[in-house]
Amino acid sequence: MGALEGRYSEEIMNNGCIDMGSDDEGDEGVAAIQEAVRVLLKGLGEDVNREGLRKTPLRVAKAFREGTRGYRQKVRDIIHGALFPEAGLAKGIGHAGGAGGLVVVRDLDLFSYCESCLLPFQVKCHVGYIPSGQRVIGLSKLSRVAEVFAKRLQDPQRLANEVCSALQNGIRPAGVAVVLHCSHLHFPNVENAPLDANHQEWVKVEASSGSGVFEDENSDSWVDFLSLLKFRLGKMEKNCLRNGVTSSWCPSQSISYLKGSIAASVDSDMVSAVNTILSSVGEDLSRKELVGTPVHFLKWLIAFRSAKFEMKSNGYVNGRTECIRPSLEVNGKHDVQIQSELNLSFWSQCEHHLLPFHGVVHIGYLCHEGSKHIARQQLQSIVNFYGFKLQVQERLTRQIAESVSPILGCDVMVVIEANHICMISRGIEKFGSNTATVAVLGQFSSDPIARSRFLSSIPNAFS
């Protein structure tokens, strides 16, 4: 196997585990993280005692502790007692069972915290090994071992290496192969990204690692393993090298919002608070990969406070709006049309967990004969104004509806569809889920036909 770098390589190679303490330390760690989160909220100019934020420090602390519990787990405790004798073929030509037959577990959904910015990232994990010495392991243990290392601050390549090394040392097979598909949220440039239709929301990479007969990436064993994955592997940006060193994959290290007034807003108390979080989950602050982590974390966090979006309250134009049906009968008259602006992008930050959520806003309104159409840019400015704050999706939906109602007329319907990063962390791990919220005012609140017409116009493409 290629040389492993980083803090854990020696412990993994020797023991297949790292002992970072017991769960008895949890209460102390949670308390320290809570206090650190209060410092961060105050640094953002927030009132930590206001409704909605009172329990945020505890929620964030529990999420970090849950999401990094791998520091307090031992691989040998998982593998011990889970090895079973399988003799395989005693005679003849071929491989089977415990005598060289390939075993693969595919599509393990995991999440890990990025060591560079502390945002969770999604992992689709595929593990294979070739048993030797009549030893096979319970299949569920492959998932549990992978999760131990995922539940630590990571980058994709080290995660693949650590899972591979732990299984090689714990099972002693002929070889282990690991392939990861990782997706990291690409936070936008807050000055213009919400208006940029070409912004890529996710950075996706593939990482792989092999030991034993899988050390040679051109070996027949790799060919067999990848053949069994061929229907699982999507197109990924392969900027992680097999058994190699990860290129800079975290967007926080390169995107343009990491400069100017935002950088100047990072103060020493907030940096110390992030360091407290790192040490409380079980990390070594001297590890070189963590040198820039506090600043990277704070820069995306402060981006919400520093974003200065103007909410435009005028500027009617004959803009492009979609007429959902020729007319809608209101009070016996067929002179009302349902107009819409669909897929207005937004980014926000959950005030309950201090994690981003993002998606699209759809606005529908009744347009009476002779009324003016509204510019899409004006509606986008309202979405931006309310989005770039500590928020909850229900409140954001209501605020947008109440703000556009005086401009568009009182008959308004707003739908928000969003992905919440907190849904893949803090023990929930509901990958691919999204949330829709609705606010209705005026005619829409009492007219099911109008609501149905608008809802049917929303494209079924959000993911």
C-alpha positions in Angstrom: 0.0 0.0 0.0 1.2 3.5 -0.7 2.5 5.5 2.3 -0.2 6.9 4.5 0.2 10.5 5.6 -1.4 12.3 8.5 -2.0 11.9 12.1 -3.5 8.5 12.1 -1.2 6.4 9.9 1.0 4.8 12.7 -2.0 4.0 14.9 -3.9 2.4 12.0 -1.0 0.3 10.8 -0.2 -1.0 14.3 -3.6 -1.5 15.9 -6.3 -0.7 13.4 -7.8 1.7 15.9 -7.3 5.0 17.7 -8.2 5.4 21.3 -9.4 9.0 21.8 -11.1 8.5 25.1 -14.5 7.2 26.1 -18.0 8.6 25.8 -17.8 9.6 29.4 -15.9 12.7 28.2 -19.0 13.7 26.2 -20.6 16.0 28.8 -17.4 18.1 29.2 -16.9 18.3 25.4 -20.5 19.3 24.8 -20.3 22.1 27.4 -17.1 23.5 25.9 -18.6 23.5 22.4 -21.8 25.2 23.6 -19.7 28.0 25.1 -17.7 28.3 21.8 -20.9 28.5 19.8 -22.2 31.4 22.0 -19.0 33.3 21.2 -19.6 32.7 17.5 -23.2 33.9 17.7 -22.2 37.0 19.6 -19.4 37.6 17.0 -22.1 37.5 14.3 -24.0 40.3 16.2 -26.8 37.9 17.3 -28.7 37.8 20.6 -28.0 34.4 22.0 -31.1 34.6 24.2 -33.6 35.3 21.4 -36.2 32.7 20.5 -34.8 30.3 17.9 -31.2 30.7 19.2 -31.5 29.7 22.8 -30.9 26.0 22.1 -28.6 26.5 19.1 -25.4 26.1 21.1 -26.6 22.7 22.5 -27.9 21.5 19.1 -24.6 22.5 17.4 -22.6 20.8 20.2 -24.5 17.6 19.9 -24.2 17.6 16.2 -20.4 18.0 16.3 -20.0 15.3 19.0 -22.3 12.9 17.1 -20.6 13.6 13.8 -17.1 13.0 15.2 -17.8 10.0 17.5 -15.3 8.0 15.4 -12.5 9.6 17.6 -13.9 7.7 20.5 -14.4 4.3 18.8 -12.0 1.4 18.3 -11.9 -0.6 15.1 -10.6 -3.7 16.9 -13.8 -3.7 19.1 -15.9 -3.9 15.9 -13.8 -6.6 14.1 -13.1 -8.7 17.2 -15.6 -11.6 17.3 -16.9 -10.8 13.8 -14.4 -13.0 11.9 -15.8 -16.4 10.7 -14.0 -19.4 9.2 -15.0 -20.2 5.6 -12.8 -22.8 3.9 -13.8 -22.1 0.3 -12.7 -24.6 -2.4 -10.5 -27.4 -1.1 -9.7 -28.8 -4.6 -9.9 -27.8 -8.2 -9.3 -24.5 -9.9 -10.9 -21.3 -8.9 -11.6 -19.1 -5.9 -14.6 -19.1 -3.5 -15.6 -18.0 -0.1 -12.7 -17.9 2.3 -10.2 -19.0 -0.3 -9.8 -15.9 -2.6 -13.3 -15.1 -3.6 -13.9 -11.3 -4.0 -16.4 -9.8 -1.5 -17.9 -6.4 -2.2 -20.3 -4.1 -0.3 -21.5 -1.2 -2.4 -23.4 2.1 -1.9 -22.7 2.7 1.8 -24.1 6.2 2.6 -21.8 8.1 5.0 -21.1 11.7 5.9 -17.9 13.3 7.3 -16.9 16.7 8.4 -14.4 18.5 6.0 -11.2 19.2 7.9 -10.7 22.4 6.0 -14.0 24.2 6.6 -16.0 22.0 9.1 -18.9 21.6 6.7 -20.3 18.1 6.4 -19.8 16.3 3.1 -21.5 13.3 1.6 -19.8 10.0 1.0 -20.9 7.1 -1.1 -18.5 4.2 -0.1 -17.7 0.9 -1.9 -15.5 -1.6 -0.1 -14.1 -4.9 -1.4 -11.7 -7.5 -0.1 -10.4 -10.9 -1.0 -10.4 -13.3 2.0 -7.4 -15.4 2.9 -6.6 -17.8 5.7 -10.3 -19.0 5.8 -11.3 -15.6 7.4 -14.3 -13.6 6.4 -16.0 -10.8 8.3 -19.6 -10.1 8.9 -20.7 -7.8 6.1 -22.2 -5.2 8.4 -18.8 -4.7 10.0 -17.4 -3.3 6.7 -19.9 -0.5 7.0 -19.2 0.1 10.7 -15.4 0.3 10.1 -15.9 2.8 7.3 -18.2 4.8 9.5 -15.6 5.0 12.3 -13.2 6.9 10.1 -15.9 8.9 8.4 -17.0 10.2 11.8 -13.8 12.2 12.1 -12.5 15.4 10.4 -11.5 14.2 7.0 -10.5 14.7 3.4 -11.5 12.0 0.8 -8.1 10.5 0.1 -7.1 10.0 3.8 -10.6 8.6 4.5 -10.1 6.0 1.8 -6.6 5.2 3.0 -7.6 4.8 6.6 -10.6 2.5 5.9 -8.4 0.4 3.6 -5.5 0.2 6.2 -7.8 -0.7 9.1 -9.5 -3.5 7.2 -6.2 -4.9 6.0 -4.8 -5.0 9.5 -8.0 -6.2 11.1 -9.0 -9.0 8.7 -5.6 -9.8 7.2 -7.0 -10.6 3.7 -5.2 -11.0 0.4 -6.1 -7.4 -0.3 -8.6 -4.5 0.3 -10.0 -2.0 -2.2 -12.0 1.1 -1.3 -13.6 3.6 -3.6 -15.3 6.8 -2.4 -17.6 9.2 -4.2 -17.6 12.5 -2.2 -19.8 15.6 -2.6 -18.9 18.9 -0.9 -21.2 21.9 -0.9 -19.7 24.8 -3.0 -20.7 27.9 -1.1 -21.1 30.8 -3.5 -19.6 34.2 -3.9 -22.2 36.2 -1.9 -21.9 39.2 -4.1 -23.3 37.7 -7.3 -23.7 33.9 -7.0 -27.4 33.9 -6.3 -27.9 35.6 -9.7 -25.4 33.2 -11.4 -27.3 30.4 -13.0 -24.1 28.6 -13.8 -22.9 28.3 -10.2 -22.0 24.7 -9.4 -23.5 23.9 -6.0 -21.4 20.8 -5.4 -17.8 19.8 -5.8 -17.6 16.0 -6.5 -14.5 13.9 -6.3 -13.5 10.2 -6.4 -10.9 8.8 -4.1 -9.6 5.2 -4.0 -7.1 3.1 -2.0 -5.9 -0.4 -2.3 -3.7 -2.9 -0.3 -2.3 -6.3 -1.0 -3.3 -7.6 -4.4 -5.0 -4.2 -5.0 -1.8 -2.2 -4.6 -1.4 -2.4 -8.4 -4.1 -0.3 -9.9 -3.9 -2.2 -13.1 -4.2 -5.6 -11.5 -6.9 -8.1 -12.4 -8.3 -7.7 -8.9 -9.0 -4.0 -9.5 -10.6 -4.8 -12.8 -13.0 -7.3 -11.2 -13.8 -4.9 -8.4 -14.5 -2.0 -10.7 -16.6 -4.2 -13.0 -18.9 -4.9 -10.1 -19.2 -1.2 -9.5 -19.7 -0.1 -13.1 -23.5 0.4 -12.6 -22.8 2.4 -9.4 -20.1 4.8 -10.6 -21.4 8.1 -11.8 -19.3 10.8 -13.5 -17.0 12.3 -11.0 -14.3 14.9 -11.2 -11.3 12.6 -10.4 -9.0 15.0 -8.7 -8.1 12.5 -6.0 -5.3 10.0 -6.8 -5.5 6.4 -6.0 -3.2 5.7 -2.9 -2.0 9.3 -3.5 -2.4 12.8 -2.1 -5.6 14.7 -2.4 -5.5 17.8 -4.4 -7.2 20.8 -2.9 -10.9 19.9 -3.2 -12.5 22.0 -0.5 -14.0 25.1 -2.1 -13.2 27.2 1.0 -9.6 27.2 -0.1 -10.1 28.9 -3.4 -13.5 30.7 -3.8 -13.5 34.5 -4.0 -15.5 35.3 -0.9 -12.5 34.6 1.2 -11.1 38.1 1.0 -11.8 41.8 1.6 -14.2 42.8 4.3 -15.1 39.3 5.3 -11.5 38.4 6.0 -11.2 41.5 8.1 -14.2 40.5 10.2 -12.5 37.4 11.5 -11.5 38.2 15.1 -9.3 36.4 17.5 -12.2 35.4 19.9 -14.0 33.7 17.2 -10.9 31.9 16.0 -10.3 30.7 19.6 -13.9 29.5 19.7 -13.4 27.3 16.6 -10.2 25.9 18.1 -12.1 25.0 21.2 -14.6 23.1 19.0 -11.7 21.2 17.3 -10.1 20.2 20.5 -13.4 19.2 22.1 -14.2 16.7 19.4 -10.8 15.1 19.9 -8.5 16.8 17.3 -4.9 17.8 17.6 -4.6 21.5 16.9 -1.0 21.2 15.8 -1.9 18.9 12.9 -0.9 20.8 9.7 -4.1 20.1 7.9 -6.0 22.1 10.5 -3.9 25.3 10.4 -6.3 27.2 8.2 -9.5 25.5 9.4 -10.8 28.2 11.9 -10.4 31.0 9.3 -12.0 28.9 6.5 -15.0 28.0 8.8 -15.4 31.6 9.9 -15.3 33.1 6.5 -18.3 31.2 5.2 -20.1 31.8 8.5 -19.4 35.5 8.5 -20.4 35.8 4.8 -24.1 35.8 5.9 -23.4 38.8 8.3 -21.3 40.6 5.7 -23.6 40.2 2.8 -25.2 43.6 2.1 -28.1 43.0 -0.2 -30.5 45.8 -1.2 -34.1 44.9 -1.3 -35.6 46.9 -4.2 -39.1 48.0 -3.7 -39.8 49.5 -7.1 -38.9 49.0 -10.7 -42.0 47.6 -12.4 -41.1 46.5 -16.0 -42.8 44.5 -18.7 -40.6 41.6 -17.6 -40.8 38.0 -18.8 -43.4 36.2 -16.7 -45.1 32.9 -17.4 -48.8 32.9 -17.9 -50.0 29.5 -16.4 -53.5 29.7 -17.9 -55.2 32.3 -20.1 -57.5 33.4 -17.3 -58.9 32.5 -14.0 -62.4 33.3 -12.9 -62.6 35.6 -9.9 -66.0 36.9 -8.8 -67.5 35.7 -12.0 -65.0 37.5 -14.3 -62.4 35.9 -16.5 -59.9 38.8 -16.5 -57.3 37.4 -14.0 -54.2 35.6 -15.0 -51.8 33.6 -12.8 -48.3 34.9 -13.3 -45.1 33.2 -12.0 -41.4 33.6 -11.5 -39.9 30.2 -11.0 -36.5 29.0 -9.8 -35.2 32.1 -8.0 -32.1 30.8 -6.3 -31.4 31.4 -2.6 -28.8 30.6 0.0 -29.3 30.8 3.7 -28.1 29.5 7.0 -30.1 27.4 9.5 -30.2 29.3 12.8 -30.8 26.0 14.7 -27.6 24.3 13.5 -25.4 27.0 11.9 -25.3 25.0 8.7 -26.2 26.2 5.2 -29.4 25.4 3.3 -30.1 26.4 -0.2 -32.5 25.9 -3.1 -35.1 27.7 -5.2 -38.0 30.0 -4.6 -41.2 30.0 -6.8 -43.5 33.0 -6.7 -47.0 33.0 -8.1 -49.5 35.9 -8.2 -52.8 36.9 -9.7 -52.3 39.5 -12.4 -55.5 41.6 -13.1 -56.1 43.2 -16.4 -54.0 46.3 -16.9 -51.6 45.6 -14.0 -47.9 45.8 -14.6 -45.5 42.9 -14.6 -42.6 42.8 -12.1 -38.9 42.5 -13.0 -37.4 39.1 -12.0 -34.3 41.0 -10.7 -36.5 42.8 -8.2 -38.0 39.6 -6.8 -34.5 38.1 -6.7 -33.3 41.0 -4.6 -36.1 40.4 -2.1 -35.1 36.7 -1.9 -31.4 37.6 -1.4 -32.3 40.2 1.3 -34.1 37.6 3.5 -32.0 34.6 2.5 -28.6 35.7 3.6 -29.3 35.7 7.3 -29.7 33.2 10.1 -33.0 31.7 9.1 -35.5 28.9 9.3 -37.2 27.9 6.0 -40.7 28.5 7.3 -39.9 32.1 8.3 -38.1 32.8 5.1 -41.1 31.6 3.0 -43.5 33.9 5.0 -41.1 36.9 4.9 -40.8 36.7 1.1 -44.6 36.4 0.7 -45.3 39.3 3.0 -42.7 41.5 1.2 -43.8 40.8 -2.4 -47.5 41.0 -1.6 -47.7 44.9 -1.5 -45.7 44.9 -4.8 -47.6 42.2 -6.7 -51.0 42.6 -5.1 -52.4 40.8 -2.1 -52.9 37.5 -4.0 -49.6 35.8 -3.7 -48.3 32.2 -3.3 -44.7 31.4 -2.5 -43.1 27.9 -2.5 -39.5 27.2 -1.4 -37.7 24.0 -2.1 -34.5 23.5 -0.2 -31.6 21.1 0.6 -30.6 21.3 4.3 -27.0 20.3 5.1 -28.2 19.5 8.7 -30.2 16.7 7.2 -27.1 14.7 6.4 -25.4 15.3 9.7 -26.2 15.1 13.5 -27.3 11.5 13.3 -30.1 12.0 10.8 -28.2 11.2 7.6 -31.2 11.5 5.2 -29.2 11.8 1.9 -31.1 13.3 -1.0 -34.0 14.6 1.0 -35.4 18.1 0.5 -37.9 20.3 2.1 -40.8 22.3 0.6 -42.6 25.1 2.4 -45.6 27.2 1.2 -47.1 30.6 2.1 -50.4 31.8 0.6 -52.0 35.2 0.8 -55.3 36.6 -0.5 -57.2 34.7 -3.2 -54.7 31.8 -3.1 -55.7 31.0 0.5 -59.3 30.3 -0.4 -59.1 29.1 -4.0 -57.8 25.5 -4.4 -58.0 25.7 -8.2 -55.6 28.7 -8.2 -53.2 26.9 -5.9 -53.3 23.7 -8.0 -52.7 25.6 -11.2 -49.6 27.4 -9.8 -48.2 24.2 -8.1 -48.6 22.2 -11.4 -46.4 24.8 -13.1 -43.4 24.2 -10.9 -40.8 22.1 -12.7 -40.1 18.7 -11.2 -36.4 19.1 -11.4 -35.2 20.2 -8.0 -32.7 18.0 -6.3 
